Amino acid sequence: MWQGLSLWNWAKAIRVIIGLSILSQGIAYAQTSSIIAGSIFTLFGLFTSGYCGSNTCENVKNKQAISPNLDQEVEFEEIKKGA
C-alpha cells in the first residue's frame, strides 16, 4: 500500500481530500447528491493517474525518456497545388 502512495503528487492528494470532504459533508447532512458527488470525486482522485498540468502525464514522461530530442524545432514546407 505504501509503495502506491509514493506515486501520488500534490494534485492527486488535493482531489482525494476534496472528494472526501464533500463525501463526509454529504453523510453528515444526509444529502444524497453530495454523497454521490463526493464518491465520484474521491474515486476519480484515487484511480486516475493525473493530468499534464501537474507534470504527471505518463505519456509525456515516457516519450521524453524514449526520445529525448522532442524539443527540436520542426521545419514546415509549403506545398502548392497545381502550380
PyMOL commands that set and color helices and strands:
alter all, ss='L'
color gray80, all
select helices_A, chain A and resi 2-5+10-29+32-47+52-54+58-66
alter helices_A, ss='H'
color red, helices_A
deselect
rebuild
show_as cartoon
